Amino acid sequence: MQMFVRSAVVALVSALAVPAFAAPVVRSSAVAGQALAPQAGCYQMGLGYDPALKQYYGGGGGNPSCNGTVWNEDGAVIQNISPIGVDLRSVYFNPNTGNIETLTYGAKSNYNSLDGLVTLGRDTSGLYTGNNSVVLPSFTGQRDDSSVAAYDADRDLLYTRANNNIVWGASRSDGSVSVTIELDLSAAGASNVQFYGIAFDLNTDTLIVADYLTAKAHVFEVSGAYVGSSTFGGAIDDAYGISFANGQLFLANRFGGGWQGFSIFEPGEPGDPTEVPEPASFAILLTGLALTFARGHRRRRLAR
C-alpha cells in the first residue's frame, strides 16, 4: 500500500507540476482593454483590483485632502470620496490580507502620523470609509518619498524606484530593503521613463516601466534583464500613474483622460502560472493512477 501511495503521489506531482517561469512574449503593440471613467483633480497615483468584489480602487495624490475612487468591473465610478485621508502613492490589493493598501508619500521619512504603509478602510460593500489604519509608520525601503510602489504578493515585497534604473525591493513586514535591482534600460532604449513609477505582474514575474515620450511599456525580469517593449500609444504623465491590475497594465493621464488598461503579453505563455493541464493531460493522469492502483491491488491479492 505504501508503494502505491508513493507511486500515486509521484504521478500526481509530475502531471501537475508548474514549470519554471520562462520569459514571456511581449506584444509589440499593446491591445487596449478596460477603461476607467476619469476623475478630475489630483494626480492619479496607483490602481488596485479586488477580484472577490470585482472592483477597482485608486485615488489622487499630493495631499491627504485628495479623493479616493472606486470603480466597478465595467469601469463606472461607484464612489468618489474626499478626503481619502492620506497622501496616496501606490494603491494595490494585497491577496495575503484581503486589504487595499497604500505606501504613502513620505513613508520613507515619516513626516507625520498619516505616513507609512497604510490599510485603506472599507465597508462591507468594499467602499472607502476614510478610516484608515497605519501598518508601518516608517518604511525606510521606499526608494524616494514620492515613489509609487508595486506589490509582489509571493515574495511579500514592495518594489519602488525614483528617477533612474535602480529598484528597491523592500520587505512589507518591516520596511527594510531586501534586494536591489538594476533595470537594463539601455537594452530597452528607454531614456524618458516616468519618474517614481513601476508596475509588477505576478503571473509573468516581471517589472514594468513606461516611457512617456515614446509611449512604450518596457518589461524586465526581476533580475533586471530586459524582456521586451510594447507600444501603447496615447499621452501619459511624466510621473506616477502606472499599475498592473486584473491582468492588465494600467496607465493614467490626468490631462483630460483616466485610467486605461492594456494587454501587453501574448496569451497562453508557457511561463504563466495560471496555465493548467489540458483535458488530455488529466486523462493520462487518471489512467496512470488507475493502472498503478490495479497493480498494487493485484499484488496484495497474490500475496494472500
C-alpha positions, 0 to 999 in steps of 0.5 A: 500500500505504501508503494502505491501511495508513493507511486500515486503521489509521484504521478500526481506531482509530475502531471501537475507540476508548474514549470519554471517561469520562462520569459514571456512574449511581449506584444509589440503593440499593446491591445487596449482593454478596460477603461476607467471613467476619469476623475478630475483633480489630483494626480492619479497615483496607483490602481488596485483590483479586488477580484472577490468584489470585482472592483477597482480602487485608486485615488489622487495624490499630493495631499491627504485632502485628495479623493479616493475612487472606486470603480466597478468591473465595467469601469463606472465610478461607484464612489468618489470620496474626499478626503481619502485621508492620506497622501496616496502613492501606490494603491494595490490589493494585497491577496495575503490580507484581503486589504487595499493598501497604500505606501504613502508619500513620505513613508520613507521619512515619516513626516507625520502620523498619516505616513507609512504603509497604510490599510485603506478602510472599507465597508462591507460593500468594499467602499472607502470609509476614510478610516484608515489604519497605519501598518508601518509608520516608517518604511525606510525601503521606499526608494524616494518619498514620492515613489509609487510602489508595486506589490509582489504578493509571493515574495511579500515585497514592495518594489519602488524606484525614483528617477533612474534604473535602480529598484528597491525591493523592500520587505512589507513586514518591516520596511527594510530593503531586501534586494536591489535591482538594476533595470537594463534600460539601455537594452530597452532604449528607454531614456524618458521613463516616468519618474517614481513609477513601476508596475509588477505582474505576478503571473509573468514575474516581471517589472514594468516601466513606461516611457512617456515620450515614446509611449512604450511599456518596457518589461524586465525580469526581476533580475533586471534583464530586459524582456521586451517593449510594447507600444501603447500609444496615447499621452501619459504623465511624466510621473506616477500613474502606472499599475498592473491590475486584473491582468492588465497594465494600467496607465493614467493621464490626468490631462483630460483622460483616466485610467486605461488598461492594456494587454501587453503579453501574448496569451497562453505563455508557457511561463504563466502560472495560471496555465493548467493541464489540458483535458488530455493531460488529466486523462493520462493522469487518471489512467496512470493512477488507475493502472498503478492502483490495479497493480498494487491491488493485484499484488496484495491479492497474490500475496494472500 
